């Protein structure tokens, strides 16, 4: 019998209700990799300066998120989440967790108790082990704006982490930088991820629950490449920019490598493919990911959007979601900290204001016409909320000059694997055009691409490297920064039967060639299309390419299109650093500069190379202080 996402979540919850999480089932979880995950967490805990108590529990994977307050501004609060890991998969009775906060290391004058959440789910195979993970979550309030605050996580058994620190948002706008990327994943799989199913030991192959699927000829991630762990490297390099926060535009850790949000089943994981109508899923990939990002995320707030690989039906929903249709975000609500500023039942849809920048996270899964597992689950609430938010921020008096939206599926991209999602484009382009959104950060396609400014689906002018764009007149710039660590995607091949141009379009000159790269420092081979015009791109239409019953998720249909807005293209690993300079006075000039920084550019020995820069410029709205 094939279960839908809703049915699987319900089955999982009923199964766990009938079979309580016993010591035996948790030992199965340990066999599934939790025991070795404890060793990994213990090493990370010690490396970060932690001291163990007497309960055999360590704290790892600390990460911060903003808590927007009045006016959506996160001035006086911060969310702290950390994972609690033990060698047994259980927590001692009566164990309590706290976050100590103060002005300096060792000078902690405030103690906040953290709630401990036990996240369980029948692990991937009906009758198989139970995934068991614990998270300590606290919201620290009453903080001073624009101030460095030190903190540590402490358990009642004497366990204590090393010191970390964060900076709250300032009361008045100051220059700052934020970073963004997407499609990250992990450079290593869960350690020794072996478990017994029907008495047969199974070990995950490389490239299933980690990023280790780079091609043998890949000049960056391959065996002879310049960087064999690009996800870790990109995360580390972002720290060199001293960002006020980091945006991750979906496809976070790839615990669900299949990416269609269908029920989980690992019985065929050794083949690298799930059974028909199912997805692979391994919850312990989250342990690896949170440890991977902790050196940055314990100091800098990370704000997450959800992508298609983040639809995790193992958990269904939580009471937080009010019993809405299962969309696979129940685990995210426990592991991460989404600001509760969006529409009900859309946990990864939210807004915040930092300085003179309004930031919006959207759930592109709900808008997608390519992958339709979660399409329309909000019943239109997300788009209604988006319109209301944009209208409010552009009405004046909000203090918001620039609006930055980040989401997963691309509204505008020419990459071969996914290109543009017509559903996302239909939802956001009219609103972004009307309310003059400045920058849209996208993922999904595993490469970097930047468009010219776009209004009503068409570019308004060319904006090559070094350009200045005036979004109020020119339109929105879209960047795809799915270059965060996963194995890379190609651009479109030469026009032909498998990559046709739309009817009536005849490729001429350079556009007859395969689509190639186009960035600062690139030396064309003469055998690639390096223009901004791509004759044989495509977008996903709403009409469903329905699979046979029980065979998979419904998808849309590809529609060829010719575009002229593909300004910058790079198929390696990169992130963006965005520098914001607020106005010196009311109605003064303010700028937002987007720098694209590439990791391990072949032919260089630099840690990163700037391959593109564009400046967005506005006249500010009246300043709001206090």
FENSULTA-V409137 format. One record per helix or strand of 2 or more residues. SS is the DSSP state (a for helix, b for strand). FROM is the first residue (numbers start at 1). LEN is the number of residues. If there is no record, write none. Layout:
((SS,FROM,LEN) (SS,FROM,LEN))
This chain:
((a,5,14) (a,23,25) (b,57,10) (a,70,3) (b,78,9) (b,97,8) (b,107,16) (b,130,11) (b,148,8) (b,164,4) (b,176,6) (b,194,4) (b,200,4) (a,230,10) (b,245,5) (a,269,3) (a,285,13) (b,301,5) (a,308,3) (a,319,3) (a,330,6) (b,350,5) (b,357,5) (a,364,3) (a,381,14) (b,402,5) (b,420,2) (a,422,13) (b,439,4) (b,448,4) (b,454,2) (b,458,2) (b,468,2) (a,471,4) (b,476,6) (a,509,4) (b,534,12) (b,555,9) (b,566,5) (b,574,8) (b,589,11) (b,608,12))
